[in-house]
Amino acid sequence: SRNIICDLKTCQSSDPVTFTRNNIERWDLHAQLAWYRMGLKSAIEQELGADFDHIETSFIAVEKTPPYLVSYLIPSDDMMRIGEIQCQEAFDTWVQCETEDIWPARSEQPVHVDISPWKLKEFENGLS
């Protein structure tokens, strides 16, 4: 039997180059797929009590508009390796935050914000 994780994604374009650039790389979908693979690997190893390394990964990209073109995409080993590194870094950060009870933020204090001058002018012009 084969162990396959197939992540179904809807998109504007299922063209492989466009989907890779606009979806996989933009949203780090390879890291998401790596996270799924790492979880499945762990579950299989716990169930079998043995090391398990081979889990195939892929994306199915389906366009949101007719004629709903589809591409079946298999990420490269490099793409998945980078995704696993990103997952491990994120997990390590989470563990550190949990341990130290310090969570990353842009500012230690609330930041006051104001409406942009162009938006204020647009609003004031609408009142005239």
For each residue, the residues with C-beta under 8 A, 3 or more apart:
1:
2: 56
3: 40 44 52 54 55 56
4: 55 56 57 58
5: 33 36 37 40 55 56 57 58
6: 57 58 59 60
7: 29 32 33 36 57 58 59 60
8: 59 60 62
9: 19 23 29 59 60 61 62
10: 61 62 63 64
11: 14 19 22 23 61 62 63 64
12: 22 63 64 65
13: 18 19 22 63
14: 11 18 19 61 62 63 69 70 71
15: 18 19 71
16: 19 20 61 71 73
17: 20 21
18: 13 14 15 21 22
19: 9 11 13 14 15 16 22 23 24 59 61 71 73
20: 16 17 23 24 25 73
21: 17 18 24 25 26
22: 11 12 13 18 19 25 26
23: 9 11 19 20 26 27 29 61
24: 19 20 21 27 28 29 30 59 75 79
25: 20 21 22 28 30
26: 21 22 23
27: 23 24 32
28: 24 25 31 32 83 86
29: 7 9 23 24 32 33 59
30: 24 25 33 34 75 79 80 82 83 86
31: 28 34 35 82 83 84 86 87 90
32: 7 27 28 29 35 36 83
33: 5 7 29 30 36 37 57 59 75 80 83
34: 30 31 37 38 57 80 83 84 86 87
35: 31 32 38 39 83 87
36: 5 7 32 33 39 40 57
37: 5 33 34 40 41 55 57 80 84
38: 34 35 41 42 84 87
39: 35 36 42 43
40: 3 5 36 37 43 44 55
41: 37 38 44 45 52 53 55
42: 38 39 45 46
43: 39 40 46 47
44: 3 40 41 47 48 52 55
45: 41 42 48 49 50 51 52
46: 42 43 49
47: 43 44
48: 44 45 52
49: 45 46
50: 45
51: 45
52: 3 41 44 45 48 55
53: 41
54: 3
55: 3 4 5 37 40 41 44 52
56: 2 3 4 5 74
57: 4 5 6 7 33 34 36 37 74 75 80
58: 4 5 6 7 72 73 74 75
59: 6 7 8 9 19 24 29 33 71 72 73 75
60: 6 7 8 9 70 71 72 73
61: 9 10 11 14 16 19 23 70 71 73
62: 8 9 10 11 14 68 69 70
63: 10 11 12 13 14 67 68 69 70
64: 10 11 12 68
65: 12 68
66:
67: 63
68: 62 63 64 65
69: 14 62 63
70: 14 60 61 62 63
71: 14 15 16 19 59 60 61
72: 58 59 60
73: 16 19 20 58 59 60 61
74: 56 57 58
75: 24 30 33 57 58 59 79 80 83
76: 79 80
77: 80 81
78: 81 82
79: 24 30 75 76 82 83
80: 30 33 34 37 57 75 76 77 83 84
81: 77 78 84 85
82: 30 31 78 79 85 86
83: 28 30 31 32 33 34 35 75 79 80 86 87
84: 31 34 37 38 80 81 87 88
85: 81 82 88 89
86: 28 30 31 34 82 83 89 90
87: 31 34 35 38 83 84 90 91
88: 84 85 91 92
89: 85 86 92 93
90: 31 86 87 93 94
91: 87 88 94 95
92: 88 89 95 96
93: 89 90 96 97 104
94: 90 91 97 98
95: 91 92 98 99
96: 92 93 99 100
97: 93 94 100 101 102 103 104
98: 94 95 101
99: 95 96
100: 96 97
101: 97 98
102: 97
103: 97
104: 93 97
105: 108
106: 111
107: 110 111
108: 105
109:
110: 107
111: 106 107
112:
113:
114:
115: 119 120 123
116: 119 120
117: 120 121
118: 121 122
119: 115 116 122 123
120: 115 116 117 123 124
121: 117 118 124 125
122: 118 119 125 126
123: 115 119 120 126 127
124: 120 121 127 128
125: 121 122 128
126: 122 123
127: 123 124
128: 124 125
